[in-house]
Amino acid sequence: MRIIARRSLREFIEERAGHKGRPALKAALDAWFDEVRKAHWTSAADVKRLYSTASIISDERVVFNIKGNDYRLVVAVDYEKGIVWIKWVGSHADYDRIDVKEVEYDS
């Protein structure tokens, strides 16, 4: 899959400089990125096979649990084109305050 935009993950990690959990967060997001980059999803069922804890919100919106569910990653997936757009990343507490169907990354 082609992932747009990795920069949003890097910026999120950089914003947490000095936090004790930052190395684990970086490792978890890097692992997600590498796994998804190598994936060939054609449907939400393919996503669930790789990530059983992912939440399928709609035909295109998927939420991933990151670092033991401390963080959430919201993406939009175009299965036909093989593209994953990062829409939002944040803490579980922040996730509870967003509209997962509408959220867009501010860049």
PAVO-619564 format. One line per field, with one value per residue (C-alpha): residue in three letters; y, x negated, z. Coordinates in Angstrom, 1 decimal, padded with zeros to 4 digits, always signed. Layout:
N
residuo	ALA,...
c2	Y,...
c1	X,...
c3	Z,...
END
This chain:
107
residuo	MET,ARG,ILE,ILE,ALA,ARG,ARG,SER,LEU,ARG,GLU,PHE,ILE,GLU,GLU,ARG,ALA,GLY,HIS,LYS,GLY,ARG,PRO,ALA,LEU,LYS,ALA,ALA,LEU,ASP,ALA,TRP,PHE,ASP,GLU,VAL,ARG,LYS,ALA,HIS,TRP,THR,SER,ALA,ALA,ASP,VAL,LYS,ARG,LEU,TYR,SER,THR,ALA,SER,ILE,ILE,SER,ASP,GLU,ARG,VAL,VAL,PHE,ASN,ILE,LYS,GLY,ASN,ASP,TYR,ARG,LEU,VAL,VAL,ALA,VAL,ASP,TYR,GLU,LYS,GLY,ILE,VAL,TRP,ILE,LYS,TRP,VAL,GLY,SER,HIS,ALA,ASP,TYR,ASP,ARG,ILE,ASP,VAL,LYS,GLU,VAL,GLU,TYR,ASP,SER
c2	+000.0,+003.6,+005.6,+009.4,+011.1,+009.6,+013.2,+013.3,+010.3,+011.8,+015.1,+013.4,+011.5,+014.7,+016.5,+013.9,+014.6,+014.0,+011.7,+008.4,+006.4,+008.1,+005.3,+002.7,+004.9,+005.5,+001.7,+001.0,+003.6,+002.5,-001.2,-000.2,+001.8,-001.0,-003.7,-001.6,-000.5,-004.2,-005.1,-005.5,-004.8,-005.2,-005.0,-004.3,-008.0,-007.9,-005.2,-007.3,-010.4,-008.4,-006.2,-008.0,-005.1,-002.5,-000.9,-000.6,+002.6,+002.8,+001.6,+003.6,+004.7,+002.4,+003.0,+001.2,+000.7,+001.8,+000.9,-001.3,+001.0,+004.0,+005.8,+005.7,+006.1,+007.0,+006.4,+006.4,+003.5,+003.4,-000.3,-000.1,+002.3,+000.8,+004.1,+004.7,+008.3,+009.2,+011.3,+011.6,+010.2,+010.9,+009.6,+007.4,+010.2,+012.7,+010.1,+010.2,+013.9,+013.7,+012.7,+009.7,+009.9,+013.5,+014.1,+015.3,+015.8,+019.5,+020.0
c1	+000.0,-001.1,-000.9,-000.2,-001.8,-004.4,-005.4,-002.3,-003.6,-007.0,-005.6,-003.4,-006.5,-008.6,-005.9,-006.4,-010.1,-011.1,-008.1,-009.2,-006.9,-008.2,-010.6,-007.9,-005.4,-008.0,-008.6,-004.9,-004.2,-007.3,-006.2,-002.7,-004.1,-006.4,-003.6,-001.0,-003.5,-004.1,-000.4,+001.9,+005.4,+008.3,+011.0,+011.6,+011.5,+007.8,+007.2,+008.9,+006.8,+003.6,+005.0,+007.8,+008.2,+008.7,+012.1,+013.7,+015.7,+017.0,+016.1,+013.0,+012.3,+010.3,+009.0,+005.9,+004.9,+001.2,-001.1,+001.3,+004.2,+002.6,+002.9,+005.3,+004.5,+007.3,+006.8,+008.8,+008.2,+008.7,+008.5,+008.8,+005.8,+003.9,+003.6,+003.8,+004.2,+003.3,+006.2,+005.4,+003.1,+003.5,+003.9,+006.9,+008.3,+008.0,+009.7,+012.8,+013.1,+013.1,+015.6,+013.7,+015.8,+014.9,+011.5,+008.7,+005.0,+004.0,+000.9
c3	+000.0,-000.6,+002.6,+002.5,+004.5,+006.7,+007.8,+010.0,+012.0,+012.3,+013.5,+016.0,+017.4,+017.5,+019.5,+022.2,+022.6,+026.2,+027.1,+028.5,+026.2,+023.0,+022.0,+022.2,+020.4,+017.6,+017.3,+017.2,+014.5,+012.5,+012.7,+011.5,+008.6,+007.5,+007.7,+005.9,+003.2,+002.4,+002.5,-000.5,+000.8,-001.5,+001.2,+004.8,+005.4,+004.4,+007.0,+009.7,+008.8,+009.5,+012.3,+014.1,+016.6,+013.8,+013.8,+010.4,+010.6,+007.0,+003.6,+003.7,+007.3,+009.6,+013.1,+014.4,+018.0,+018.5,+021.4,+023.3,+022.6,+024.2,+020.8,+017.9,+014.2,+011.8,+008.1,+004.9,+002.5,-001.2,-001.8,-005.6,-005.9,-003.0,-001.0,+002.7,+003.8,+007.4,+008.7,+012.4,+015.1,+018.8,+022.3,+023.2,+025.3,+022.4,+020.1,+022.3,+021.5,+017.6,+015.0,+013.5,+010.3,+009.6,+011.1,+008.7,+009.5,+009.9,+007.9
END
